[in-house]
Amino acid sequence: MRCFMNDKWLTILSAILFISATLFAGTTGKIAGRVIDKNTGEPLPGANVFLEGTSFGATTDLDGNYVILNVPPGNYTIIAQYIGYQEVKMTGIKVSIDLTTRIDFQLSETTLESTEEIVVVGERKLIQKDITSSQASVSSEEIDVLPVTEMTDVLQLQAGITRDAGGGFHIRGGRSNEISYWVNGVSVTDVFDNSMGIEVDNNSIQELQVISGTFNAEYGNAMSGIINLVTKEGGNNYSGNIKFYAGDNVSNFTDYFYYIDHFDPLAEYNIQSSLSGPVPFTNKKLTFFANLRYNKNDGYLYGQRRYNPDGSWASGDTLLPVSAKDDPEARYVVKDGKTYKVVPPMSGEPVPMNWSKKYNAQAKLTYRATSFLKFNA
């Protein structure tokens, strides 16, 4: 019995370690650099380098080098501090999936009483030495300003991606079933047709990455390209938003499209909301992100209601005697011992023919055990 229990706990522990390692694959970036004296060029060992507003940070070694691992994609402000030197703050530092952002600091000596800090706006270099493949990354800030509502619309804007009439994507001229899809380090490729198995709302995306060649070993079963998504996480402070838009399709081509000249401000509307922050009473170690969306669209094709197939006989309906030529699918009613066919009144009201309704809900829990270890669910 004891041996069985030991094997059981060993299996559970192995599964947890495997899942933890999987969640880190292809979901984070790295910041590395060197801190030196601005005047002498000598390294500054023991300097503190950290990301403002987070628990991520590092201390420089004897050569002044530092590395901050497992940084979620996004824009950060990074600060370097050393006793007897002015504090330097760099803003607008972008971290991308699977890439190393190099940030070097040059600190100037100052008196201990001085509280002055130096603020530098960071700029990404045109050539990134650690990129070994053709890829493109789109951040959440860039998605917010794009005139699109769906994740598929963002993909269509990327170089090298085309979309066929059936909605399938093609990268580098390959087939649509040769693309591998990943969300938060987990493959979501549908095993039936190799399409994307789940739908992710634009408001939930932290970064979207498209890789079109020379894939890393962590991405398997991909022949044409890789689409990798990382969803947003909750932060140390509460934040949220509500978005709403509405509209309609209007035209004067009524000879081709019935009822297209009618304007209804709520024929199409979209409402979505998100909320994120720390879970109470967890010392900000457990955070959440939740996103809800509802989309309703009547479309642009309308018909005219001539008969209600769900209708039943009621007072005021026309009753016609049944003949042998009547449709056997028609509805009938017996009255005064005679059988009659029900002919409901024709209302003639417009009916949407290509309408759609979409519900989308996503949530993410993040537990930060340490600055180097976290669990997502």
One Martini backbone bead per residue (centre of mass of N, CA, C, O) as a GRO file, in nm:
protein
  377
    1MET     BB    1   0.058   0.062  -0.021
    2ARG     BB    2   0.301   0.253   0.003
    3CYS     BB    3   0.405   0.214  -0.287
    4PHE     BB    4   0.150   0.315  -0.428
    5MET     BB    5   0.149   0.603  -0.308
    6ASN     BB    6   0.427   0.688  -0.414
    7ASP     BB    7   0.357   0.653  -0.714
    8LYS     BB    8   0.122   0.849  -0.718
    9TRP     BB    9   0.279   1.109  -0.627
   10LEU     BB   10   0.489   1.093  -0.853
   11THR     BB   11   0.291   1.132  -1.087
   12ILE     BB   12   0.174   1.405  -0.999
   13LEU     BB   13   0.443   1.560  -0.989
   14SER     BB   14   0.521   1.513  -1.286
   15ALA     BB   15   0.273   1.655  -1.407
   16ILE     BB   16   0.323   1.935  -1.285
   17LEU     BB   17   0.604   1.980  -1.410
   18PHE     BB   18   0.513   1.951  -1.703
   19ILE     BB   19   0.304   2.179  -1.707
   20SER     BB   20   0.493   2.408  -1.621
   21ALA     BB   21   0.686   2.384  -1.864
   22THR     BB   22   0.469   2.425  -2.086
   23LEU     BB   23   0.371   2.718  -2.006
   24PHE     BB   24   0.659   2.852  -2.081
   25ALA     BB   25   0.629   2.783  -2.370
   26GLY     BB   26   0.606   3.053  -2.570
   27THR     BB   27   0.525   3.311  -2.334
   28THR     BB   28   0.812   3.444  -2.298
   29GLY     BB   29   1.074   3.660  -2.203
   30LYS     BB   30   1.387   3.860  -2.209
   31ILE     BB   31   1.622   4.037  -1.993
   32ALA     BB   32   1.934   4.195  -2.088
   33GLY     BB   33   2.263   4.314  -1.951
   34ARG     BB   34   2.455   4.617  -1.854
   35VAL     BB   35   2.641   4.770  -1.579
   36ILE     BB   36   2.800   5.095  -1.581
   37ASP     BB   37   3.031   5.335  -1.577
   38LYS     BB   38   3.021   5.630  -1.748
   39ASN     BB   39   3.329   5.723  -1.714
   40THR     BB   40   3.503   5.431  -1.696
   41GLY     BB   41   3.345   5.144  -1.775
   42GLU     BB   42   3.291   4.999  -1.524
   43PRO     BB   43   3.163   4.762  -1.351
   44LEU     BB   44   2.852   4.700  -1.149
   45PRO     BB   45   2.832   4.524  -0.881
   46GLY     BB   46   2.510   4.482  -0.729
   47ALA     BB   47   2.301   4.587  -0.905
   48ASN     BB   48   1.971   4.703  -0.944
   49VAL     BB   49   1.721   4.531  -1.153
   50PHE     BB   50   1.387   4.646  -1.243
   51LEU     BB   51   1.038   4.622  -1.270
   52GLU     BB   52   0.796   4.831  -1.264
   53GLY     BB   53   0.529   4.696  -1.075
   54THR     BB   54   0.698   4.436  -1.007
   55SER     BB   55   0.880   4.115  -0.929
   56PHE     BB   56   1.096   4.180  -1.137
   57GLY     BB   57   1.451   4.086  -1.110
   58ALA     BB   58   1.808   4.185  -1.059
   59THR     BB   59   2.162   4.110  -1.016
   60THR     BB   60   2.468   4.189  -1.066
   61ASP     BB   61   2.766   4.085  -1.145
   62LEU     BB   62   3.106   4.123  -1.167
   63ASP     BB   63   3.048   4.226  -1.483
   64GLY     BB   64   2.742   4.364  -1.484
   65ASN     BB   65   2.547   4.136  -1.531
   66TYR     BB   66   2.204   4.061  -1.643
   67VAL     BB   67   1.895   3.857  -1.576
   68ILE     BB   68   1.549   3.836  -1.692
   69LEU     BB   69   1.306   3.603  -1.651
   70ASN     BB   70   0.988   3.535  -1.744
   71VAL     BB   71   0.862   3.767  -1.925
   72PRO     BB   72   0.595   3.908  -2.007
   73PRO     BB   73   0.444   4.042  -2.253
   74GLY     BB   74   0.534   4.390  -2.307
   75ASN     BB   75   0.537   4.702  -2.143
   76TYR     BB   76   0.815   4.867  -1.977
   77THR     BB   77   0.979   4.972  -1.670
   78ILE     BB   78   1.328   5.019  -1.612
   79ILE     BB   79   1.550   4.988  -1.322
   80ALA     BB   80   1.858   5.141  -1.199
   81GLN     BB   81   2.061   5.063  -0.902
   82TYR     BB   82   2.321   5.248  -0.705
   83ILE     BB   83   2.537   5.320  -0.478
   84GLY     BB   84   2.630   5.655  -0.564
   85TYR     BB   85   2.404   5.661  -0.792
   86GLN     BB   86   2.208   5.732  -1.039
   87GLU     BB   87   1.898   5.685  -1.130
   88VAL     BB   88   1.768   5.469  -1.394
   89LYS     BB   89   1.502   5.519  -1.638
   90MET     BB   90   1.325   5.299  -1.861
   91THR     BB   91   1.100   5.342  -2.123
   92GLY     BB   92   0.933   5.141  -2.349
   93ILE     BB   93   0.982   4.833  -2.296
   94LYS     BB   94   0.988   4.558  -2.513
   95VAL     BB   95   0.837   4.233  -2.482
   96SER     BB   96   0.886   3.919  -2.638
   97ILE     BB   97   0.844   3.624  -2.762
   98ASP     BB   98   1.143   3.444  -2.748
   99LEU     BB   99   1.297   3.713  -2.662
  100THR     BB  100   1.575   3.941  -2.633
  101THR     BB  101   1.614   4.225  -2.428
  102ARG     BB  102   1.851   4.481  -2.457
  103ILE     BB  103   1.977   4.651  -2.152
  104ASP     BB  104   2.183   4.926  -2.099
  105PHE     BB  105   2.382   5.083  -1.839
  106GLN     BB  106   2.469   5.432  -1.736
  107LEU     BB  107   2.620   5.547  -1.447
  108SER     BB  108   2.621   5.822  -1.226
  109GLU     BB  109   2.762   6.001  -1.002
  110THR     BB  110   2.659   6.076  -0.656
  111THR     BB  111   2.505   6.187  -0.396
  112LEU     BB  112   2.322   6.070  -0.129
  113GLU     BB  113   2.113   6.322  -0.126
  114SER     BB  114   2.031   6.259  -0.401
  115THR     BB  115   1.704   6.226  -0.606
  116GLU     BB  116   1.788   6.204  -0.885
  117GLU     BB  117   1.664   6.113  -1.211
  118ILE     BB  118   1.689   5.914  -1.508
  119VAL     BB  119   1.514   5.942  -1.821
  120VAL     BB  120   1.460   5.682  -2.067
  121VAL     BB  121   1.380   5.613  -2.400
  122GLY     BB  122   1.313   5.329  -2.548
  123GLU     BB  123   1.463   5.147  -2.835
  124ARG     BB  124   1.429   4.941  -3.089
  125LYS     BB  125   1.612   4.761  -3.280
  126LEU     BB  126   1.627   4.686  -3.613
  127ILE     BB  127   1.834   4.460  -3.520
  128GLN     BB  128   1.792   4.123  -3.412
  129LYS     BB  129   2.008   3.875  -3.312
  130ASP     BB  130   1.788   3.645  -3.192
  131ILE     BB  131   1.668   3.619  -3.478
  132THR     BB  132   1.602   3.298  -3.669
  133SER     BB  133   1.325   3.405  -3.794
  134SER     BB  134   1.026   3.453  -3.953
  135GLN     BB  135   0.859   3.730  -3.790
  136ALA     BB  136   0.560   3.846  -3.606
  137SER     BB  137   0.447   4.110  -3.379
  138VAL     BB  138   0.149   4.173  -3.172
  139SER     BB  139   0.025   4.391  -2.962
  140SER     BB  140  -0.223   4.517  -2.765
  141GLU     BB  141  -0.180   4.814  -2.848
  142GLU     BB  142  -0.205   4.760  -3.157
  143ILE     BB  143  -0.488   4.628  -3.155
  144ASP     BB  144  -0.652   4.875  -3.039
  145VAL     BB  145  -0.587   5.057  -3.319
  146LEU     BB  146  -0.728   4.864  -3.490
  147PRO     BB  147  -0.983   4.806  -3.751
  148VAL     BB  148  -1.077   4.552  -3.556
  149THR     BB  149  -1.259   4.247  -3.406
  150GLU     BB  150  -1.076   4.006  -3.497
  151MET     BB  151  -0.820   3.784  -3.499
  152THR     BB  152  -0.832   3.724  -3.808
  153ASP     BB  153  -0.783   4.022  -3.893
  154VAL     BB  154  -0.494   4.039  -3.785
  155LEU     BB  155  -0.371   3.816  -3.962
  156GLN     BB  156  -0.432   3.949  -4.246
  157LEU     BB  157  -0.210   4.192  -4.187
  158GLN     BB  158   0.011   3.991  -4.230
  159ALA     BB  159   0.287   3.897  -4.366
  160GLY     BB  160   0.229   3.598  -4.564
  161ILE     BB  161  -0.090   3.613  -4.531
  162THR     BB  162  -0.370   3.420  -4.637
  163ARG     BB  163  -0.722   3.404  -4.749
  164ASP     BB  164  -0.976   3.214  -4.819
  165ALA     BB  165  -1.310   3.157  -4.891
  166GLY     BB  166  -1.328   2.948  -4.630
  167GLY     BB  167  -1.113   3.085  -4.400
  168GLY     BB  168  -0.837   2.992  -4.461
  169PHE     BB  169  -0.496   2.973  -4.389
  170HIS     BB  170  -0.183   3.102  -4.544
  171ILE     BB  171   0.168   3.016  -4.536
  172ARG     BB  172   0.387   3.044  -4.784
  173GLY     BB  173   0.166   2.874  -4.968
  174GLY     BB  174   0.040   2.688  -4.788
  175ARG     BB  175  -0.157   2.500  -4.619
  176SER     BB  176  -0.403   2.519  -4.377
  177ASN     BB  177  -0.301   2.226  -4.239
  178GLU     BB  178   0.018   2.356  -4.179
  179ILE     BB  179  -0.076   2.487  -3.909
  180SER     BB  180   0.023   2.598  -3.586
  181TYR     BB  181  -0.154   2.626  -3.273
  182TRP     BB  182  -0.111   2.864  -2.994
  183VAL     BB  183  -0.192   2.884  -2.628
  184ASN     BB  184  -0.004   2.937  -2.369
  185GLY     BB  185   0.187   2.683  -2.473
  186VAL     BB  186  -0.066   2.540  -2.611
  187SER     BB  187  -0.202   2.324  -2.817
  188VAL     BB  188  -0.499   2.411  -3.054
  189THR     BB  189  -0.506   2.199  -3.265
  190ASP     BB  190  -0.708   2.043  -3.473
  191VAL     BB  191  -0.719   1.698  -3.538
  192PHE     BB  192  -0.910   1.699  -3.790
  193ASP     BB  193  -0.815   1.996  -3.966
  194ASN     BB  194  -0.591   2.198  -3.837
  195SER     BB  195  -0.730   2.404  -3.686
  196MET     BB  196  -0.857   2.624  -3.470
  197GLY     BB  197  -1.004   2.516  -3.166
  198ILE     BB  198  -1.018   2.820  -3.073
  199GLU     BB  199  -1.145   3.135  -2.948
  200VAL     BB  200  -0.998   3.463  -2.945
  201ASP     BB  201  -1.017   3.759  -2.813
  202ASN     BB  202  -0.877   4.063  -2.859
  203ASN     BB  203  -0.900   4.158  -2.549
  204SER     BB  204  -0.708   3.891  -2.457
  205ILE     BB  205  -0.454   3.989  -2.604
  206GLN     BB  206  -0.108   4.042  -2.562
  207GLU     BB  207   0.019   3.844  -2.795
  208LEU     BB  208   0.104   3.807  -3.146
  209GLN     BB  209   0.254   3.528  -3.326
  210VAL     BB  210   0.436   3.494  -3.642
  211ILE     BB  211   0.573   3.198  -3.791
  212SER     BB  212   0.756   3.125  -4.121
  213GLY     BB  213   1.041   3.000  -4.005
  214THR     BB  214   1.256   2.825  -3.838
  215PHE     BB  215   1.176   2.643  -3.600
  216ASN     BB  216   1.152   2.553  -3.298
  217ALA     BB  217   1.148   2.265  -3.104
  218GLU     BB  218   0.875   2.337  -2.945
  219TYR     BB  219   0.760   2.325  -3.244
  220GLY     BB  220   0.538   2.100  -3.368
  221ASN     BB  221   0.375   2.004  -3.655
  222ALA     BB  222   0.511   2.221  -3.863
  223MET     BB  223   0.526   2.341  -4.212
  224SER     BB  224   0.438   2.657  -4.256
  225GLY     BB  225   0.335   2.758  -3.954
  226ILE     BB  226   0.296   2.991  -3.667
  227ILE     BB  227   0.044   3.051  -3.409
  228ASN     BB  228   0.097   3.270  -3.128
  229LEU     BB  229  -0.061   3.301  -2.806
  230VAL     BB  230  -0.104   3.556  -2.547
  231THR     BB  231  -0.265   3.615  -2.265
  232LYS     BB  232  -0.386   3.789  -2.026
  233GLU     BB  233  -0.310   3.930  -1.705
  234GLY     BB  234  -0.313   3.994  -1.389
  235GLY     BB  235  -0.253   4.245  -1.166
  236ASN     BB  236  -0.194   4.450  -0.881
  237ASN     BB  237  -0.429   4.603  -1.020
  238TYR     BB  238  -0.727   4.732  -1.092
  239SER     BB  239  -0.898   4.663  -1.409
  240GLY     BB  240  -1.104   4.805  -1.684
  241ASN     BB  241  -1.361   4.758  -1.950
  242ILE     BB  242  -1.588   4.915  -2.196
  243LYS     BB  243  -1.739   4.809  -2.508
  244PHE     BB  244  -1.917   4.991  -2.781
  245TYR     BB  245  -2.105   4.906  -3.082
  246ALA     BB  246  -2.288   5.036  -3.376
  247GLY     BB  247  -2.498   4.936  -3.672
  248ASP     BB  248  -2.538   4.942  -4.041
  249ASN     BB  249  -2.669   4.837  -4.357
  250VAL     BB  250  -2.667   5.081  -4.626
  251SER     BB  251  -2.872   5.117  -4.929
  252ASN     BB  252  -3.004   5.181  -5.279
  253PHE     BB  253  -3.009   4.858  -5.370
  254THR     BB  254  -3.324   4.737  -5.390
  255ASP     BB  255  -3.314   4.547  -5.647
  256TYR     BB  256  -3.112   4.338  -5.483
  257PHE     BB  257  -3.185   4.447  -5.179
  258TYR     BB  258  -3.391   4.388  -4.943
  259TYR     BB  259  -3.421   4.645  -4.706
  260ILE     BB  260  -3.140   4.819  -4.736
  261ASP     BB  261  -3.271   5.123  -4.678
  262HIS     BB  262  -3.284   5.047  -4.386
  263PHE     BB  263  -3.247   5.192  -4.056
  264ASP     BB  264  -3.069   5.027  -3.778
  265PRO     BB  265  -2.875   5.096  -3.501
  266LEU     BB  266  -2.921   4.766  -3.391
  267ALA     BB  267  -2.843   4.551  -3.610
  268GLU     BB  268  -2.545   4.607  -3.500
  269TYR     BB  269  -2.380   4.477  -3.201
  270ASN     BB  270  -2.120   4.544  -2.945
  271ILE     BB  271  -2.029   4.388  -2.626
  272GLN     BB  272  -1.757   4.452  -2.390
  273SER     BB  273  -1.571   4.307  -2.105
  274SER     BB  274  -1.315   4.378  -1.852
  275LEU     BB  275  -1.130   4.213  -1.573
  276SER     BB  276  -0.863   4.293  -1.335
  277GLY     BB  277  -0.663   4.133  -1.069
  278PRO     BB  278  -0.655   4.068  -0.748
  279VAL     BB  279  -0.707   3.834  -0.516
  280PRO     BB  280  -0.836   3.828  -0.231
  281PHE     BB  281  -0.626   3.725   0.029
  282THR     BB  282  -0.325   3.669  -0.156
  283ASN     BB  283  -0.097   3.886  -0.178
  284LYS     BB  284  -0.091   3.903  -0.504
  285LYS     BB  285  -0.042   3.598  -0.615
  286LEU     BB  286  -0.346   3.605  -0.711
  287THR     BB  287  -0.477   3.636  -1.037
  288PHE     BB  288  -0.706   3.799  -1.277
  289PHE     BB  289  -0.885   3.735  -1.598
  290ALA     BB  290  -1.175   3.885  -1.765
  291ASN     BB  291  -1.394   3.809  -2.057
  292LEU     BB  292  -1.672   3.966  -2.232
  293ARG     BB  293  -1.896   3.876  -2.521
  294TYR     BB  294  -2.140   4.040  -2.745
  295ASN     BB  295  -2.281   3.948  -3.074
  296LYS     BB  296  -2.501   4.120  -3.309
  297ASN     BB  297  -2.631   4.021  -3.646
  298ASP     BB  298  -2.850   4.074  -3.925
  299GLY     BB  299  -2.729   4.176  -4.171
  300TYR     BB  300  -2.811   4.215  -4.545
  301LEU     BB  301  -3.026   3.983  -4.561
  302TYR     BB  302  -3.370   3.981  -4.674
  303GLY     BB  303  -3.695   3.885  -4.603
  304GLN     BB  304  -4.042   3.765  -4.626
  305ARG     BB  305  -4.317   3.710  -4.439
  306ARG     BB  306  -4.557   3.449  -4.541
  307TYR     BB  307  -4.494   3.211  -4.324
  308ASN     BB  308  -4.560   3.034  -4.019
  309PRO     BB  309  -4.435   2.728  -3.917
  310ASP     BB  310  -4.520   2.780  -3.593
  311GLY     BB  311  -4.807   2.800  -3.633
  312SER     BB  312  -5.153   2.825  -3.527
  313TRP     BB  313  -5.468   2.797  -3.466
  314ALA     BB  314  -5.687   3.085  -3.479
  315SER     BB  315  -5.860   3.345  -3.436
  316GLY     BB  316  -5.885   3.468  -3.783
  317ASP     BB  317  -5.822   3.240  -3.943
  318THR     BB  318  -5.817   3.078  -4.235
  319LEU     BB  319  -6.060   2.840  -4.360
  320LEU     BB  320  -6.003   2.556  -4.563
  321PRO     BB  321  -6.086   2.320  -4.754
  322VAL     BB  322  -6.000   1.999  -4.818
  323SER     BB  323  -5.794   1.870  -5.071
  324ALA     BB  324  -5.614   1.657  -5.277
  325LYS     BB  325  -5.394   1.902  -5.349
  326ASP     BB  326  -5.277   1.924  -5.089
  327ASP     BB  327  -5.037   1.966  -4.871
  328PRO     BB  328  -4.913   1.723  -4.654
  329GLU     BB  329  -4.750   1.951  -4.468
  330ALA     BB  330  -4.986   2.076  -4.371
  331ARG     BB  331  -5.209   2.228  -4.162
  332TYR     BB  332  -5.467   2.103  -3.936
  333VAL     BB  333  -5.828   2.123  -3.854
  334VAL     BB  334  -6.097   2.046  -3.636
  335LYS     BB  335  -6.443   2.148  -3.726
  336ASP     BB  336  -6.747   2.033  -3.697
  337GLY     BB  337  -6.629   1.753  -3.832
  338LYS     BB  338  -6.418   1.918  -3.999
  339THR     BB  339  -6.150   1.960  -4.225
  340TYR     BB  340  -5.884   2.205  -4.205
  341LYS     BB  341  -5.684   2.452  -4.334
  342VAL     BB  342  -5.418   2.648  -4.227
  343VAL     BB  343  -5.411   3.017  -4.284
  344PRO     BB  344  -5.209   3.237  -4.207
  345PRO     BB  345  -5.129   3.538  -4.187
  346MET     BB  346  -4.964   3.787  -4.381
  347SER     BB  347  -4.733   4.016  -4.269
  348GLY     BB  348  -4.452   4.103  -4.436
  349GLU     BB  349  -4.210   4.100  -4.267
  350PRO     BB  350  -3.893   4.141  -4.208
  351VAL     BB  351  -3.616   3.895  -4.246
  352PRO     BB  352  -3.338   3.772  -4.139
  353MET     BB  353  -3.091   3.556  -4.321
  354ASN     BB  354  -2.775   3.643  -4.193
  355TRP     BB  355  -2.763   3.590  -3.897
  356SER     BB  356  -2.596   3.660  -3.571
  357LYS     BB  357  -2.459   3.501  -3.266
  358LYS     BB  358  -2.217   3.592  -3.002
  359TYR     BB  359  -2.033   3.413  -2.751
  360ASN     BB  360  -1.778   3.529  -2.506
  361ALA     BB  361  -1.557   3.353  -2.267
  362GLN     BB  362  -1.280   3.454  -2.049
  363ALA     BB  363  -1.024   3.307  -1.828
  364LYS     BB  364  -0.749   3.392  -1.583
  365LEU     BB  365  -0.518   3.228  -1.371
  366THR     BB  366  -0.253   3.354  -1.147
  367TYR     BB  367   0.033   3.199  -0.987
  368ARG     BB  368   0.293   3.346  -0.784
  369ALA     BB  369   0.538   3.195  -0.621
  370THR     BB  370   0.758   3.341  -0.791
  371SER     BB  371   0.957   3.521  -1.012
  372PHE     BB  372   1.007   3.217  -1.169
  373LEU     BB  373   0.711   3.107  -1.073
  374LYS     BB  374   0.413   2.990  -1.246
  375PHE     BB  375   0.047   2.957  -1.265
  376ASN     BB  376  -0.195   2.852  -1.505
  377ALA     BB  377  -0.582   2.858  -1.576
   0.00000   0.00000   0.00000
